[in-house]
Amino acid sequence: MSKTNESDFNNFEKKLDVLIKRFEEQKGIIDSYVKRERDWKKDKVLHRKEVAHLEKNLEKAKNE
């Protein structure tokens, strides 16, 4: 390989490494966001069930 080809290859390799690191970083951020979103939705469903249960108990107490 000529010296120019080696330096081009090294530059390409460095740029590729930078892109892979960025991709991994962005993937981690997205995975974290998705996990928080899923936890939030799960909590929201549980809270709605609890509110519905409390409203039902309140209606029973009013009717007695």
C-alpha positions as CSV (number, residue, x, y, z in Angstrom):
1,M,0.0,0.0,0.0
2,S,1.2,3.5,-0.7
3,K,1.6,6.0,2.0
4,T,-1.4,8.0,0.7
5,N,-3.6,4.9,0.8
6,E,-2.6,4.1,4.3
7,S,-3.3,7.6,5.6
8,D,-6.6,7.6,3.8
9,F,-7.5,4.3,5.3
10,N,-6.4,5.6,8.8
11,N,-8.6,8.7,8.4
12,F,-11.5,6.6,7.2
13,E,-11.0,4.2,10.2
14,K,-10.9,7.2,12.7
15,K,-14.1,8.7,11.2
16,L,-15.8,5.3,11.3
17,D,-14.9,4.9,15.0
18,V,-16.3,8.4,15.7
19,L,-19.6,7.5,14.0
20,I,-19.9,4.2,15.8
21,K,-19.3,5.9,19.2
22,R,-21.9,8.5,18.3
23,F,-24.4,5.8,17.3
24,E,-23.8,3.9,20.5
25,E,-24.3,7.1,22.5
26,Q,-27.5,8.0,20.7
27,K,-28.8,4.4,21.1
28,G,-28.2,4.6,24.8
29,I,-30.1,7.9,25.0
30,I,-33.0,6.5,23.0
31,D,-33.1,3.3,25.1
32,S,-33.2,5.3,28.3
33,Y,-36.0,7.5,27.0
34,V,-38.1,4.5,25.9
35,K,-37.6,2.8,29.3
36,R,-38.7,6.0,31.1
37,E,-41.7,6.3,28.8
38,R,-42.8,2.7,29.4
39,D,-42.4,3.2,33.2
40,W,-44.5,6.4,33.0
41,K,-47.3,4.7,31.0
42,K,-47.3,1.7,33.4
43,D,-47.6,4.1,36.4
44,K,-50.3,6.0,34.6
45,V,-52.4,2.8,34.1
46,L,-51.9,1.8,37.7
47,H,-53.0,5.3,38.9
48,R,-56.1,5.3,36.7
49,K,-57.1,1.9,38.2
50,E,-56.6,3.2,41.7
51,V,-58.6,6.3,41.0
52,A,-61.4,4.2,39.5
53,H,-61.4,1.9,42.5
54,L,-61.5,4.9,44.9
55,E,-64.3,6.5,42.9
56,K,-66.3,3.2,43.1
57,N,-65.8,3.1,46.9
58,L,-66.9,6.7,47.2
59,E,-70.1,6.1,45.2
60,K,-70.8,3.1,47.5
61,A,-70.3,5.2,50.6
62,K,-72.6,7.9,49.2
63,N,-75.3,5.5,48.5
64,E,-75.3,3.9,52.0
